[in-house]
């Protein structure tokens, strides 16, 4: 939307084709670009997992509209040379595109292409007339005052406004004393751009942090209230509250507006108990941090520039302010071990007592754990290249991008195992953490203990519910399985209330199993890791052979003294220890090095 608005300011006729929202079929996409024959198509590839679709889309456009100039922006442009040489891409935009795209469009009016002017246009990558890859350096960016608010007319015309301004408000955020109100809508608002941190697993083009002026924010929210009946604000900043004084005043102004709000991307080290109480008093209902780990060693490797104590205090103060939260962790960084995972478990146990959990749901249901993904343009990606997990040729790097394409960030499909431990052991970490957290939370309220029969019944009923869901309620075999395994009678409000059997799963993984029951019986607790290993091998093996391979590797590791393999374990930030390996070139010079180094 920012690109569209910027181009319209200089008189360009711009259309919006929202493939991500509408998920158009192949035939629809083909017909659209056949009919329109655009001079220029700009593709926003926000994440590296979009590579395969971007390759497909650019090939389709080139086939049906050969004269179209194709430009790709977004974080995928960190792999610019691959896009330019392996896909039907003419230019990549690197960084804030609003200004860069204007400069590039002006040069594209000249025919034939003026390569000298292109090389003087900052923020782009292309292949020149000598078949050489060119990166022109980082371009200018808007100041905070110049950043435009989105033109919602674009979304209304496109038919996708409901994604950004929604009638659906998560019931967790209904407050007894501050209900959002009947008919009130929720809107996504971005109040700042950029981030003060440089986490070694995270990629962004922008350098620094820009906060919009408060008066502009207030005017925008007034507009949303009056035009779209918005009463709930999802603050989707990557780094909300980094300017403490500004965040304090902004909370006061939001309170005056009478809106309810929640905020993402808050850094643990920037909040205090007093600031969170102030946010709460002014309509805030939830605050989410990038906690990432309970191990100081891993926090250092990630370059989080925070401490375990600061993370613990931030969660504790959120609980004291009666603010909801989602614990967010990243697993599997280089240097992660059973020991660092145990440190994270103990950290979560200490924090859980003060957190505001959602009604009767288990803590695991509001805990988000992702496995680290090596994104191009990050120290983690360069670590993977340096140590041979990703090859150093363009062909090797493209194979990696294809492998991670179209994967959910919560899945492990993209994960590269840098730890030197068996993959099965690494995949066991997430359910282990969640099981220990659930059991600890139960132990705070009662002394739970399950008989072996109860443990077996739990999993038998869980399998029964999953079978019925898989086959459908109208399936005769599914109905029979429900009667045998689940019971003959369904409550009247079946499907509406939460149930620890039918709704068992983890945050973002509705098909996940809870393993906490295994820790509630003395026998299954002693067998917890073998049982968990078998369950995860079956679930993640992909095939009988894959399952046997995972189990075999794990068994050998177990009986050989749990020795670690792989590269030397880092103890400092990857940014300080990684070596950027140049791609193999005949001339020995890698023109991608400036992009690999990042900003």
N, C-alpha and C positions, 0 to 999 in steps of 0.2 A: 504493500500500500504506500509506503514511503517513497518507493521508486516511481510509482504511478503518479503520485502527487507532484513529485519533483519534475518529472517530464512534462506534465500538463502546464506547469508554471512557465515553461519555455515554448509553449504552443504545440507540443506534440499530441497526436491523436493516439491515445493508449487504451487498450482493452485489457480486461482481467479474466483469465481462464483458470479457475480455481480447482485444479485437478486434485489437490490434496484433500479438499473438503468433499467434493462430489464423487471422487473415485470413478471417473468416466471410463467406459470400456475402450478397448483398442480401436474398435470401429468408430466410436464417437470422436476420439482424439484425432484419428486419421482424417475423418470428414471435416472436422473443424479447421485443421491447418490446410487441407486441400482447398476449402472454400475461401479462406481469408487471404492466403498468400502475403503474409506480413513482410514488411521490409526488415524488421528486426524482431526477434523473440528473445526476451530475457527470462531465464529460469533461475528461481531461487532454490538452491539445494542446501538446505539449512544444516544438514548433518551428513556425515560421511557414509552412513548407511543408505543414502539415496543414490549411490553411484550407479548401480545396475539399472535403475529406472531412468536415470539421467542419460545413460548410454543408449537405452532403448528409445527414449523420447527424441533425443537429438538425431538419431538415425532416421526415425520416422519423419521428422520435419524436413530433413535434408532430401528424403526420397520424394515427398509430395510437393515440396516448395524449395527447389534447388537454389534460388537466388536469395533466400532469407539469410541474414546474418544472425548467428546464434551466440548469445552471451550467457555465461553461467556465473552467478554470484553465490554468496553464502559460504559457510565454513568448508564445504567440499572443495572450494577453490584453493585450499591449502595443498591440494593435489593437482595444481593447475597443469603441469606438463603432461600428466596422464590424461586429463580431460582433453587437452589440445591435440595430443598425438593418437589417442586411442578412441576418441569419440568425435562426433561431428560438431565440434565446438570451435568457434572462431576467436573468441576473447573470454578471458576470465576477469572478474572484478574482485579486487582484494581490498577488504576494509569497508568502511561506511560508503554505501553505494550512491547515496542521494546526490552528491556533488560529482562523483566520478562518472556516473552514467551520463550526465549532461555534457561533460567534456568529451567523452567518447562519442556520443551521438553526433556532436558537431564535426568531429574528424571524419566520421563515416559518411557524411554528405559528399566528401571529396572522392571522386573516382578518376583514375585508379587510386587505390589506397596510398596515402602519404605516410610512409613508414617513419620518416623523420619526425613528423608531428605526433604519430602514435608513440614513439619512444619518449617524447616530451610530455606525454599525458600520464600523470601520476595515477597509480592504483590499478594498473591493468597488466595482464599477461597475454602474450600472443606469440605465434611463430612468425618470424620475419621473412623477408624475401630471400634470405640466404639459408632458410630452414633452421634458424637458430632460435631457441627459446629465449624470450625476453620478459623480464619483470622490471617494470619502470619505477619501482619504489612505492612507498606508502603515500597516499594522497591526503588532502586536507579533510577536515571533518567539521560538522556543525558545532557551534557553541551550544550550551544548554538552552539559551534563550531562543535559538533559531530552530530547535527541533520542533517539528510540527506534530499536532495531534492528528490522529487518524480521521480521514474523511469517511464517515460511516455511510455516506451515499453510495460509495463504491461497493460496500458489502450489501446494502439494500438492493442495488441494481443486480448484484451477482446472486442474491438469494441465500447468502451465508451469514447474515447478520446474527442469527440466533446462536452461532457458535461463540460469539464474542459478547453478546448481550442476551442472557438466557433467562427463561422463566424458572429454571431449576436451581434451587439453592440447597446445598447439602444440609440435611437435617441436623448434622452435628453443630451447625452454627446458629440454630435457633436458640435465643437466649430468653429465659423466663421473664426477665425485666426489660429486654430489648428485642422483641420479636420483629423480624423484618417487615411484617405486615402483609396483608392479603394482596396478591397481585404485584408485589414489588419484584423487580428483576435484578439480576446480578450482572455486573459488567467487569471485564478484564481491563485494568488500567496499568500502564507502565509509567512510573513517575520519575525514574532515573535511567540513565544508560551507562553501561560499563560496569566494572568491578574493581575494587581496590586490591583484590588478591590475584595471584597467578598460580593457581593449583596446577600441579604437574600432569594431571590427567584431563584438564579442561582446556578447550580451545576457544579463543575469541579473537577477532581482529582488533577490536577497540582497545586502546591503551588509555588507562585512566578512568575516571568516574565523573559523570556529569549529572547534576540534579536539576530538574526543571524548577523555575521560580515558583514559589508557593502560590502566589496569586493566580498564575496560569493553571496550576493544578485545581485550585478551588473553582475557577471559572469553568473548567472542563467538567468537573463533577456536577456543578450546577446545571450545565447543559444536559448531562446524562439524566439527571433527575427530572428536568422539565420536559425533555424531548422523548425520553425512553422509559420513564418511571423507574429509574434505577435507585435502589436503596441499599444494595450490598455491593461492596467493591472488593474484587480480588486483585490485590497489589502484586503484580507478576514481575517485580524487579528482580534482577540478578543479585542485587546488593542493597536491599532496603536498610536504611538507618545508619549507613556508614558515616554520614554527617549527623552527629548526635543532636546538636542544637536544632538543626533543620527538622529532623524527625520529631523532636519534642513539639515544635511549633506546628508542624503539619498534623500531628495527632490532635492537637487542640482545635485546629480548623476543621478537621473531619468530624470531631465531636459537635462543633457548632452547626455543621451541616446536617447532623442527625442521621448519618449513614452508619451501617454496620460494615466492618471490614476485617480482612485477614491479610497477612503479608508473608511473602516468600523471600528466600535468599538473604535472610538476616544473618550477619556474622556474630558468632557467640561473644566475641571480645568487645563488641560495640554496645552491648546492652547492659543495663543495671536493673536491680530489683525495682528501683524507683521509676525508671523509664517504662518498664513493662506495666507497672501498676497504672501509670499515666496513660499508656496506650489503652489498657483495659477500660479505664474510666471514660475514655472517649470513643468507645465503640468497637475496639479491636476484640476479636473473639479467638484468633488463632495466630500463632507465629511459628515459622518453620526455619530451622537452621540447617546449614550443611555441616552436620557434626562429623560425619565420615568415618571416624574410628575412635575407639577408646584406648588406643595405644599411642603413647607419645612418639615412639620410634616411627610408626606409620604416618602420623601427622607431620613429622619432620620430612619424611620422604615425599609426602604430598605437597609440601611447602604451604601448609594451611596457615602458618603464622599465628597459631593459637595453641593453647595447652589443654590437656585433659581436664584440668581444674576449671578453666574458663568455660569449656563445653558443659561440664557438670553444673556449674553455677547458672549458666543460661537456662538449662532445662529445669533446674530447681526453681529459679525465679519465675519461669513461665507457669509452673504448677502453683506457686504461691499467689500469682496474679489470676489464677483460674483461667488461664489461656490454654486452648487446645494446641496440640503440636503433632507433627509426624516426625519420628526419629528417622534420620536419613544416613545411611552408611554406604561406604564403598569398600568392597572386599577384593583381595587378590592382587594388590600392588606388589611390585618387587619388594622382597623383604618380609612379606606376610608369612606367618608361621602359626602353628597351633598355640604357641605362647602369646603372640599378639592378639589372636582371636580370643583366648581366655581373658586377656586384659580388657578387651571390648565387652565381653560378657559381664565381667565384674563391674565395669563402668556402667553398663545398662542396669544392673541390679541396684547399684547405689542410686541411680537417677530415678528408677521406676517408682519409688515410694512417694515422690512428690509430684509425679505427673498426673495430668487430668486425662484418664482413659475414657473412651467413649462407651458410656452405658455398660452393657454386660459383655462387650466384645473383648476378646483376648488381646493383650498388648501386641502380639505378632501381627494383628490385623491392621495396626496403624504404625507399623515399622517397615520402612522401605530400605531394602538392601540390594544394591546393584553390584555386579562384578565389574571391575575396572575395564574400560574399553580403550584401546590404543587408537586415539584419533589423530589423523595427520595434523601436523603443526603443534604437537605437544611433546614435552620431554619424554613422556611414556612411550609414544610412538617411536621416537628416536632411540630410546633404550631397546625397544624390540628390534629395530633395525641393527643396532650396534651388536647385539648378542645373537643375531641369526634367527630370531623368531619370525621376522619379516625380512625377505630378501632385499638386496640393495639395488636391483635393477628395476626399471619401469615395469617390466613384465611381472616381476615378483610382487611389486607394490600393487599392481592392478589385481592380481590374484587375491591379495588380501582384501582389497576393497570389494571385490565380488563376493568373497566369503562372508563378509559382515553385512552385506546389503540386505535390506528388508528384514532386519532382525529387531526384536523388541529390546529396548535398553535393559529391561528386567530379565530377559533371557540370558543364558550363558553361551548362546551360539557364537557370539562375537569374541568370547574370552580367549586370550592367549595366556597360557599358564607359565608365568615367569618365576614361580616360587621354588622350583626344583623339587617339589613334592608331587606325589601321584595326583593326577587330575581328579580321581574319585574322592580323595581326601579333601581337596580344595572345594569340590562341589558339596561336600557334607557340611561345610562351615555355616552356610546360611541356615539350613534347618536346625543345626545344633544351636546356634545363637538364639533363634526364635523359640525353640523348645525350652531352653534354660530360662529365657525371659518369662515365658508363660507360667512355668512351674514356680518361679520365684514370686511372681505376682499373686498366684494362688496361695502360696505359703504365707504371704503377708496377712491374708485374711483368715486362713484356716490351715489345718494340717492335712492336706489332701493325700489320700492313698487309695489306689485301686487294686482290687484283686486281679489275678491273672485272667479270670473269666471276664471281668469287666473290660480289661484291655482288649482281649480278643473280640468281645462283642462290639466294642467301639469301631474297630477296623472292619469287621464283617458288615456292620450296618453302613459304614462309610462307603465301602465297595458297592453295597446294594443300591445306595442312593445314586452313586456315580453311574452305575449300569443303567438305572432307570432313566436318568437324565440323558445318557448317551443314546438309548434306544427310543426314548419318548414315552410319555405317559399312555399314549394310545396303543403301544406295542404290548401284545399279550404276554410275551416273555418278560418284558419290563415290569408289568403289573404283578406277575407271579413272583419275581425276585423281590419286589417291594413287600409283598405280603409275607414272604418267608424271612426276609432279612431286616425289614424296617418295621413291620407291624401292619395289622389289617386296617386300623383306624387312623385317619388323618384328622388333625385338628381343623376347626372351621376356618381359622386364619392361616392355613397352610400356604406358604409362599410369601407371606407378608411379614411374619416375625422372624427374627434371627434365630438360627438353630445351629448348635455346634457340630451337628452331624451334616445336615444338608448344606450348610454354608461354610463348611470347613475349607480353609485355604489361607493363603498369606496375601499381604498387601500387593495388589496388582497381579496376583496369581490365583485366580479363582479355582484352578484345578489342583492346587497344591494340597498336600496332606499335612496335618499337624502331627508332630512326633512327640509332643509333650506327654501324652499318655504313657509312652514307654518309660519315662522317668518317674512315673508315679507308682511303680510296682518294683519291689526289691529285685526280683529276678530279671525283669526286662531292663531295669536300669543297669545291671551288670553287663547285659548283652546289648546295651544301647548302640554302641558304635558298630559292631558287626551287623546288627539288624538295620541300622541306618545305611550302612555301606551297601547291603544287598538291595534295599529299597531304591536308593539313588542310582545304583548301577542299572537296575531294571528300567527306571524312569528315564535316565539320561543316555543309556547305551545306544539307543536308536535301532538296534537289531540284536538278536541273540549273540552274534559274534562280537558286536560292540560291547555288550554287557559282560561277556566273558573276558574281553580284553581289559576292561576297567577293573574287574575283580582280580584278574591275574596280576596286573601291575601293582595293585594295592596289597595283595597277599605277599608278593616278593618284598615289597617295601617294609611290610610289617615284621617279617621274620629276619630281616637283615639289619635290625637295630634302628630303623627309621632314619637312616642316613639321608641327608639332603643332597640333591644333585643340582647342577646348573651353574650359572654365573655367580660371581661373588655378590653377597647380599649387601646392598647399599645401606648406609646409616644416615646419610645426609639427603637433602633435597636432590631429586633426580636432575634438576636443572644444574646443580653444581658438580654432578658426577658423570653425567652422560656425555658421550662423545658423538658428535654428529658425523656419521659416515657418509662420505660423498658417493653418489651413484657412479657406477662404472661408466666412464666415457672415454672415447678414443683420445680426446685432448687432455683428459685428466682433470677437467674443471666441471663442477656441478653447478649449473646456473640456478638450480632450485635451492641452493644453500641459504640465501636470504629468507626464503619462505620457511625453510626448516627451522631457522633460528627464531622466527616469530618476532613480535614487537617487544 
